Amino acid sequence: MSTRSRHGRWPLFTALALTAAFAAGLLASSVQAQGEPNPGRGIGPKPTRCEEGACQKHADAFEARCVAAGGDAEKCAERAAKALEQCTKQCERATQPKPEPRSCEARCDDAAQKAYDRCIDKGGDPAACETRKTEMLTKCQDRCANPPAKPSCEDRCAALQAQYDKHCTGGSDDPARCARLAEAIAECHDRCANPPAAPSCETRCQAVYDNALAACEAKGGERCVERATKAKEQCEARCAREPGSGPKPRP
């Protein structure tokens, strides 16, 4: 066999060998990706609730999917056990009692003290800093005792009307904007006359939980149940501070 013939075959053999190795690598990667998920990336199941048995149920389903995808049974069991442990800890954190929210007056004390400390840190006169602290504390506590009234539905309509009168009465360079304002004013008065029935606090806060959980899981976030539970508790705290009202949709 000539030297040229031998040399002409080697590139072909080399190409075939590289192709076979590449295909084997893809197959191994596929089995690992499908059957044996990386424990550092989303190993734990994500139950939407932390009711009794939820974590075990999701861990069992995780193990079944792992084995069905071709993963090693022993490794799938180990990772399902880790998933169960992570889920259990997450639910324990989510269900721990939360401290009571601080009162308005306590927040005023903290804010006034921080303002005093900043004043001193900047080299201010202690007496002047104390005076500022007292003034700030007095104003803050007055707002606690007399919170500003929320604008009524009619007030919001009047604000829209004021914008219309300012920009559109006597002609305007932006007729489209004036048309939108006029439409908004009409819709505002209609909502004031026929306000929609507000859902209960429980319904609103459950919607907050569901939306927060879905958004977190869609982004592949961690501790989604805990975060959603915290958002729901904040909603319920607002309801408790404003009995019978809670966060309502704006007319």
N, C-alpha and C positions, 0 to 999 in steps of 0.2 A: 504493500500500500504506500502511496507517495506521501511525502511530507505535506503537500498541499491538501490532499484528501483528508488526512488526519486533522489538520488544522481547520478544515472547512466544517468538520462535524462537531468540534468542541463547542463552538458558540451555540449550536442547536441543543446539545446536551445540557449546557449551562442554563439556557433559557427554560427548557423543560423542568429542570430541577428547581429553579427559582419560582416558576409558576406553581409547582406542586407545594412548595413550602409556604407560599403566600396563601394558597387555598386552605391548607391545614391550619394556618394561623387564624384565618377568618372563621373557620369552623369552631376552633377552640374558643375564640373570643365570643362567638355567638352563644355557645353553650354556657360560658361563664356569665355573660350578660343576662341570659334568660333564666338559667337554672340556679345560679349562685350569685345573687345580687351582692354588690359591694356593701359590706356592713357599715361603711362610713357614709353611705348616700341613701337616705330614706329607707333604712331597714325596717323601722317600726311601722306597725299598722296604724291607721289613723281613724279610729272610731269617732263617729259624730257625737256620741254621748259616752259618759263614763258610768253607765249603769252596771250593775253586778254581772260579771261574766263577759263583758264586752271585749276586754283585752284578750282573754283566753280565746274567744271566738275568732278574733281577727288574727291572732298568732297562729291558730290552727289553719286558717285559710291561707295565710302566708306560707306556711310549711307545705301545704298541699300544692300550691301554685309552683313553688320552688322544685318539688320533686317531679311534678307533671312536666315541667320545662326541661327535665333531664339533669337536674342537679343531684349531687351526691346526697343520699338520704341522711347520713350522719351529719354532714355539714348543714344541710337544710334544717335539721332538728336543732342544731346548736344556734343557728341564726334566728330561728323562731323563738327559742328561749330568750335570746337577747332582746328580740322585739317585744316579747311579753314583759320583760323587766323594764324596758324603756317606757312602754305604754302605762304600766302600773305606776311608775314613779311620776309620770306626767299627770295622770289622773289624781294621784294623791296631792300633788301641788295645786291642781286646779280646784280641788274640793276643800282645801284648808280654809278655815274661817279667816276672813279679812278684818283688819282693824277698822274701827269706826272712823268715818271721815271727820277731819278736824273742823271745829266750829269756825264760823266767820270771824269771831273775836280772836280766836287763837291764831288764825292766819294773819290778822292785823298785828298782833304782838310780834310774830316772827318777822313780818315785813318791816315794821318800825325798828326792830333791833338790828336787822341787817343794814338798814339805811344808816343807823347810828354808827355801826362798825365801819362801814365804808367811809363815812365822814371822818372818823378818827384816823383810819388808815391813810387818808389823803392829807393828813396834817391839820385837820380842822380843829378849832377851839372846842374843848369838851363842852363848855356851857352852850355854845351855839349849836353844836351837834345834838345836845340834849333837847334844846328848844325845837329843832327840826323834827326830832323823833316824836316829841309830844304832839306837835301839830299834825304830823302824818298819822299818828295813832288816833287822834281825835276825829279827823276826817274819815278815816277808814271805819272806825266803829260807828260813826254816824250813818255811813252807807249800809252797815249791817243792820242797824235799827230801822232805817228808812230806805229800803232798796228802791231804786228808780223804777217807776211803773213802765211796763212794757207798752210800746205803742199799740193802740187798738187797730182793728181792721180799718176803721174809718180814718184813723191818722195816716195809715199807709196810703190809702187812696188820696188823701189830701196832699201828701208829699208828691205823688205822681202828678196830681193836678197842678201843683206849684211848678213842677218842671215844664209841664205843657204851657202854662201861662207865660213862663219866662222865655222859652225858646220858640214857641209857635204862635202866640198871639200877635197879630199884626204882621204876619208873614214869616217865612222861614227859608233859610238856604238849604234845609234838609227836609223836604216833604216826607220822605220815607220814615225818618225818625219820628216826626210828628204823628204819622199814621200809626206807628207802633205804640207810641205813648197813648194815643186816643183809645186804641184797642185794649191796652193794659188797664187803663182807667175803667173802661166798661166792664172788663173781666173782674177787676178788683171789687167794684160795687156789687156785681152779681154774686161773688163769693161771700161778701159781707151779708147780703140778704139771704143767701142759701148756703150756710157753712156746712161743709161735709162732716159727717159723723166721725169723730176721732176714735181710732181703735184703742182698746184697753192698754194699760201700761204693760201687762204681761205679754200681750201680742206684739207690741212694739219692741220690747226688750228681747223677745225670742227672735224677732227678725234681725235685730242687731247681732245676736249670737250667730245665727245662720249665715248672715252676710260676711261677718268677720272670719268665720271658719272657712267658708268657701273661698274667700279671697286669699287667705293664708295658704291653703292647700293648693290653690291654683298656681301660686308662686313657688311651691315646693318648700315652704317655710318650716321652721322647727317649732315645737311646743304650741301647735295650732289650737288644740283644745284649751290649753291654759290661757292663751291670749283671747280667744273668743269668750271664755268664761269671764275674764276680767272686764271685757267690753260690756258684757251683759250686766255684771254687777255694778258698773259705773252707771249704766242706764237705770237700774233699779234704785240706785242711790239718789239719782235726780228725781225719780218718782217719789221717793220718800221725803225729799225736801220740799216737794210741791205736790201735796196729796191731791189726788183727783185730776192732776193735769199731766205732769211728766213732759217729755219732749213731743210736742205736737207739730204736725206739718204746718208750715206758714201759709196763710191764705194768700 
